[in-house]
Each structure stands twice: as structure tokens, then as C-alpha cells.
Amino acid sequence: MFAIIGFLFFGLVIGALARLIKPGRQNLSILATLGLGVVGSVIGGLLASLIGTGKITELDFLGTVFAVVAAVLLVGTAEALTGKSKTPELR
């Protein structure tokens, strides 16, 4: 139970870091931030475990870096898919 709560908290932190790193204003809810952070954490953990730095459930520096990078890319993708144009339309 505590592992799930910890994983969700870590995902929220990773999602918040990704939103801080990504320039501009993102129109994402806190649940979207949590979801993207959790997915980024899973991707980062998988990449770190594939190169042999530890298990996916371990918290290590390289896995955290990969998780933040993956979450930044996911925030950018979500922004591109759901976001509105940042430049005003000329009429």
C-alpha cells in the first residue's frame, strides 16, 4: 500500500518538475500532471533497468533523470495534442 502511495507521490513530483522545465503555459490538470509523471516514471525506470543501473522499483539518480526527460517529452506531446495555438489568428 505504501509503495503505491510513494509511486504516485513520486509521479506527481516528476510531473511537476516536467511542467517547470517545459517552457510556456500548459493547460493540464493536476490529474494529467500526475498521470504523465507516473508514465514518465515508468519509462524512466524501464530505461534505467535496461542499461543495468538497478531494478525498476529502485529510486536511483539515472532513473530519475530518465523519468524527468520522459515526462517533459510527454508533457510536450500532451500539449501539442490538446493545447490551443499560442499565436493569435490573424483575420
URUR-V397858 format. One record per pair of residues at least 4 apart in sequence whose ideal C-beta (glycine too) atoms are under 8 Angstrom apart, sorted by the first residue. I is the first residue (numbers start at 1). J is the second residue. D is the distance in whole Angstrom. If there is no record, write none. Layout:
i->[I | I]
j->[J | J]
d->[D | D]
This chain:
i->[1 | 2 | 3 | 3 | 4 | 5 | 6 | 7 | 7 | 7 | 8 | 8 | 8 | 9 | 10 | 10 | 10 | 10 | 11 | 11 | 11 | 11 | 11 | 11 | 11 | 11 | 12 | 12 | 12 | 12 | 12 | 13 | 13 | 14 | 14 | 14 | 14 | 14 | 14 | 14 | 14 | 14 | 14 | 15 | 15 | 15 | 15 | 15 | 15 | 15 | 15 | 15 | 15 | 16 | 16 | 16 | 17 | 17 | 17 | 18 | 18 | 18 | 18 | 18 | 18 | 18 | 18 | 18 | 18 | 19 | 19 | 19 | 19 | 21 | 21 | 22 | 22 | 22 | 22 | 22 | 24 | 24 | 26 | 26 | 26 | 26 | 27 | 27 | 27 | 27 | 28 | 28 | 28 | 28 | 28 | 28 | 28 | 29 | 30 | 31 | 32 | 32 | 33 | 34 | 35 | 36 | 36 | 36 | 36 | 36 | 37 | 37 | 37 | 38 | 39 | 39 | 39 | 39 | 40 | 40 | 40 | 40 | 40 | 40 | 40 | 40 | 40 | 41 | 41 | 41 | 42 | 42 | 43 | 43 | 43 | 43 | 44 | 44 | 44 | 44 | 44 | 44 | 44 | 44 | 44 | 44 | 45 | 45 | 45 | 45 | 45 | 45 | 46 | 46 | 47 | 47 | 47 | 47 | 48 | 48 | 48 | 48 | 48 | 48 | 48 | 49 | 49 | 49 | 49 | 49 | 51 | 53 | 53 | 53 | 54 | 54 | 54 | 56 | 58 | 59 | 59 | 60 | 61 | 62 | 63 | 64 | 65 | 66 | 67 | 68 | 69 | 70 | 71 | 72 | 73 | 74 | 75 | 76 | 77 | 78 | 78 | 79 | 85]
j->[5 | 6 | 7 | 57 | 8 | 9 | 10 | 11 | 38 | 41 | 12 | 34 | 38 | 13 | 14 | 37 | 41 | 59 | 15 | 34 | 35 | 37 | 38 | 39 | 40 | 41 | 16 | 30 | 33 | 34 | 37 | 17 | 37 | 18 | 37 | 38 | 40 | 41 | 44 | 64 | 67 | 68 | 71 | 19 | 33 | 34 | 35 | 36 | 37 | 38 | 40 | 71 | 75 | 20 | 33 | 37 | 21 | 68 | 71 | 22 | 33 | 36 | 37 | 40 | 68 | 71 | 72 | 74 | 75 | 26 | 28 | 33 | 75 | 68 | 72 | 26 | 72 | 75 | 76 | 79 | 79 | 86 | 75 | 78 | 79 | 83 | 79 | 82 | 83 | 84 | 32 | 33 | 36 | 75 | 78 | 79 | 82 | 33 | 34 | 35 | 36 | 78 | 37 | 38 | 39 | 40 | 71 | 74 | 75 | 78 | 41 | 67 | 71 | 42 | 43 | 70 | 71 | 74 | 44 | 67 | 68 | 69 | 70 | 71 | 72 | 73 | 74 | 45 | 67 | 71 | 46 | 56 | 47 | 66 | 67 | 70 | 48 | 63 | 64 | 65 | 66 | 67 | 68 | 69 | 70 | 71 | 49 | 56 | 57 | 63 | 66 | 67 | 50 | 56 | 51 | 63 | 66 | 70 | 53 | 54 | 56 | 60 | 62 | 63 | 66 | 53 | 54 | 55 | 56 | 63 | 62 | 60 | 62 | 63 | 58 | 60 | 63 | 63 | 63 | 63 | 64 | 64 | 65 | 66 | 67 | 68 | 69 | 70 | 71 | 72 | 73 | 74 | 75 | 76 | 77 | 78 | 79 | 80 | 81 | 82 | 83 | 83 | 89]
d->[7 | 6 | 6 | 8 | 6 | 6 | 6 | 6 | 7 | 7 | 6 | 7 | 7 | 7 | 6 | 8 | 6 | 7 | 6 | 6 | 8 | 4 | 3 | 8 | 7 | 5 | 6 | 8 | 7 | 5 | 6 | 6 | 7 | 6 | 4 | 8 | 5 | 5 | 8 | 8 | 5 | 6 | 5 | 7 | 4 | 6 | 8 | 5 | 3 | 8 | 7 | 6 | 8 | 6 | 6 | 7 | 6 | 5 | 7 | 6 | 8 | 7 | 7 | 6 | 6 | 4 | 4 | 7 | 5 | 6 | 7 | 6 | 6 | 7 | 5 | 7 | 5 | 5 | 6 | 7 | 8 | 7 | 6 | 8 | 5 | 7 | 8 | 7 | 6 | 7 | 4 | 6 | 7 | 7 | 6 | 7 | 8 | 7 | 6 | 6 | 6 | 7 | 6 | 6 | 6 | 6 | 6 | 5 | 6 | 6 | 6 | 8 | 5 | 7 | 6 | 8 | 8 | 6 | 6 | 5 | 7 | 8 | 4 | 3 | 8 | 8 | 6 | 6 | 5 | 7 | 6 | 8 | 6 | 7 | 7 | 4 | 6 | 5 | 7 | 7 | 3 | 3 | 7 | 7 | 5 | 8 | 6 | 4 | 7 | 5 | 8 | 7 | 6 | 6 | 7 | 8 | 5 | 8 | 5 | 7 | 8 | 6 | 5 | 4 | 5 | 7 | 7 | 6 | 5 | 8 | 8 | 6 | 5 | 7 | 4 | 5 | 7 | 8 | 7 | 7 | 7 | 7 | 6 | 6 | 6 | 6 | 6 | 6 | 6 | 6 | 7 | 6 | 6 | 6 | 6 | 6 | 6 | 6 | 6 | 6 | 8 | 4 | 7]
